[in-house]
Amino acid sequence: MERLRSVAVLGATGLVGREMIKTLEERDYPVSKLRALASPRSAGSKIVFRGTEITVEAVSEESFKNIDIALFSAGGSTSKKWAPVAVGSGAVVIDNSSAWRMDPDVPLVVPEINPWDATGHKGIIANPNCSTIQAVVALWPLHKEAGLRYVNICTYQSVAGTGIKAVETLKNEAEALLAGKEIPDGGVYPHQIAFNLLPHIGAFDEEGISEEEWKMVNESRKIMHLPELKVSGITVRVPIFRCHGESVTAQFENELAPEKAKEILRNAAGVVVMDDPKNEVYPMPITGAGKDAVYVGRIRKDTGLNNALSMWVVSDNLRKGAALNAVQIAELL
Ligand SMILES: NC(=O)c1ccc[n+]([C@@H]2O[C@H](COP(=O)([O-])OP(=O)(O)OC[C@H]3O[C@@H](n4cnc5c(N)ncnc54)[C@H](OP(=O)(O)O)[C@@H]3O)[C@@H](O)[C@H]2O)c1
């Protein structure tokens, strides 16, 4: 008989938290009890799980008593504060924030790639960044065949990746501009996002590299156990609501023909190949939004590098980029 688990979701009212609750339900995760946690701001509000209303509670020292699995999606500082409390109460924390990802004592897991790393946890398992997950799901099967040497990733990231307030910001700005008005104050980005592109995700370091760009470098290396892997690129916020696109150029030790890469990816876990560009078949954010897979298309020989392929990778940042990957880790446990 399957063992039932008591589950807490911290950040239950946010974009990722809501998607985690939906994913637990859709995948029929064996939940005996679900506790929905957030800040005092939304304590008392209701969420629905398996047809039953659950009241959201403000997270407290008591929240994790008798909880087996705690799914966190409430930001880095909240994670730093509450993950040790949850672990102290006996729960295993699966954390969506960046707080613990590069901690050597914390496994960073994509179940299609390094599920065994989860077994070495000391109470906390980190879920990688959304844009990293979709890139490595597509790269890993190709690496196993031809040996990855260098990868360049340019991202086209939806506003859902910034959270619920960013979705409102894009909607409000687009409505105002289409009505011929000024964009309203109170948006979450440093510039207008509607009908614009922001080459700015996270703070910049002294060399002009953004936090999101460093996540791509460091998390890819950790997940695939390739500490010397060369990674470069740019991360860009685009004015779409949900689902990220990525232009990925990968150079390998050995030659890898595009047709062979397509065959490998067609058989890869979690990947759907959509690649018939002459007939206008390639993945787009509207293809991936609300879906589980990492969609790959435009697989072709790179025109500038030896032994290199370029491809276009699309995946829903709230599903495989966050909630689904976290629930898959819970399934591993
Ligand atoms: N969005 C994505 O695609 C994505 C992907 C991967 C990882 N992540 C990470 O997941 C986390 C949540 O992202 P999101 O997009 O779901 O954000 P969001 O929509 O803004 O939701 C934030 C959630 O965190 C809760 N929260 C905030 N401060 C809190 C506090 N001090 N104590 C308790 N709860 C608190 C909020 O509760 P209230 O309702 O009470 O404010 C809300 O439930 C972030 O760490 C983010 O980096 C997001």
The ligand as a MOL file (V3000), in Angstrom:
LIG
                    3D

  0  0  0     0  0            999 V3000
M  V30 BEGIN CTAB
M  V30 COUNTS 48 52 0 0 0
M  V30 BEGIN ATOM
M  V30 1 N 7.2710 32.0440 -10.6490 0
M  V30 2 C 8.1340 31.1560 -11.1130 0
M  V30 3 O 8.1450 30.7840 -12.3080 0
M  V30 4 C 9.1460 30.5350 -10.2150 0
M  V30 5 C 9.8990 29.4840 -10.6970 0
M  V30 6 C 10.8360 28.8950 -9.8600 0
M  V30 7 C 10.9770 29.3630 -8.5830 0
M  V30 8 N 10.2180 30.4010 -8.1300 0 CHG=1
M  V30 9 C 10.3920 30.8430 -6.7390 0
M  V30 10 O 9.2480 30.4900 -5.9820 0
M  V30 11 C 8.9990 31.4730 -4.9870 0
M  V30 12 C 7.5840 32.0110 -5.1070 0
M  V30 13 O 7.3900 32.5310 -6.4100 0
M  V30 14 P 5.9250 32.9560 -6.9120 0
M  V30 15 O 6.1190 33.2640 -8.3400 0
M  V30 16 O 4.8990 31.9540 -6.5140 0 CHG=-1
M  V30 17 O 5.6930 34.3290 -6.0850 0
M  V30 18 P 4.3190 35.0510 -5.7010 0
M  V30 19 O 3.2790 34.7510 -6.7050 0
M  V30 20 O 4.6900 36.4600 -5.4480 0
M  V30 21 O 3.8980 34.3610 -4.3200 0
M  V30 22 C 4.6530 34.4990 -3.1440 0
M  V30 23 C 4.0960 33.6300 -2.0470 0
M  V30 24 O 4.9770 33.6920 -0.9130 0
M  V30 25 C 4.2180 34.0870 0.2280 0
M  V30 26 N 5.0500 34.8920 1.1170 0
M  V30 27 C 5.7210 36.0190 0.7990 0
M  V30 28 N 6.3660 36.4950 1.8920 0
M  V30 29 C 6.0950 35.6450 2.8970 0
M  V30 30 C 6.4640 35.5970 4.2720 0
M  V30 31 N 7.2620 36.5290 4.8270 0
M  V30 32 N 6.0070 34.5720 5.0210 0
M  V30 33 C 5.2070 33.6310 4.4740 0
M  V30 34 N 4.8160 33.6230 3.1920 0
M  V30 35 C 5.2650 34.6210 2.4030 0
M  V30 36 C 3.0610 34.8830 -0.3280 0
M  V30 37 O 2.0350 34.9090 0.6280 0
M  V30 38 P 0.9950 36.1430 0.7910 0
M  V30 39 O -0.1910 35.8310 -0.0780 0
M  V30 40 O 0.6280 36.0770 2.2350 0
M  V30 41 O 1.7030 37.3900 0.4050 0
M  V30 42 C 2.7240 34.0510 -1.5600 0
M  V30 43 O 1.9820 32.9140 -1.1810 0
M  V30 44 C 10.1090 32.5220 -5.1600 0
M  V30 45 O 11.1700 32.1850 -4.2880 0
M  V30 46 C 10.5260 32.3440 -6.5940 0
M  V30 47 O 11.8490 32.7690 -6.8130 0
M  V30 48 C 9.2880 30.9900 -8.9040 0
M  V30 END ATOM
M  V30 BEGIN BOND
M  V30 1 1 1 2
M  V30 2 2 2 3
M  V30 3 1 2 4
M  V30 4 1 4 5
M  V30 5 2 4 48
M  V30 6 2 5 6
M  V30 7 1 6 7
M  V30 8 2 7 8
M  V30 9 1 8 9
M  V30 10 1 8 48
M  V30 11 1 9 10
M  V30 12 1 9 46
M  V30 13 1 10 11
M  V30 14 1 11 12
M  V30 15 1 11 44
M  V30 16 1 12 13
M  V30 17 1 13 14
M  V30 18 2 14 15
M  V30 19 1 14 16
M  V30 20 1 14 17
M  V30 21 1 17 18
M  V30 22 2 18 19
M  V30 23 1 18 20
M  V30 24 1 18 21
M  V30 25 1 21 22
M  V30 26 1 22 23
M  V30 27 1 23 24
M  V30 28 1 23 42
M  V30 29 1 24 25
M  V30 30 1 25 26
M  V30 31 1 25 36
M  V30 32 1 26 27
M  V30 33 1 26 35
M  V30 34 2 27 28
M  V30 35 1 28 29
M  V30 36 1 29 30
M  V30 37 2 29 35
M  V30 38 1 30 31
M  V30 39 2 30 32
M  V30 40 1 32 33
M  V30 41 2 33 34
M  V30 42 1 34 35
M  V30 43 1 36 37
M  V30 44 1 36 42
M  V30 45 1 37 38
M  V30 46 2 38 39
M  V30 47 1 38 40
M  V30 48 1 38 41
M  V30 49 1 42 43
M  V30 50 1 44 45
M  V30 51 1 44 46
M  V30 52 1 46 47
M  V30 END BOND
M  V30 END CTAB
M  END
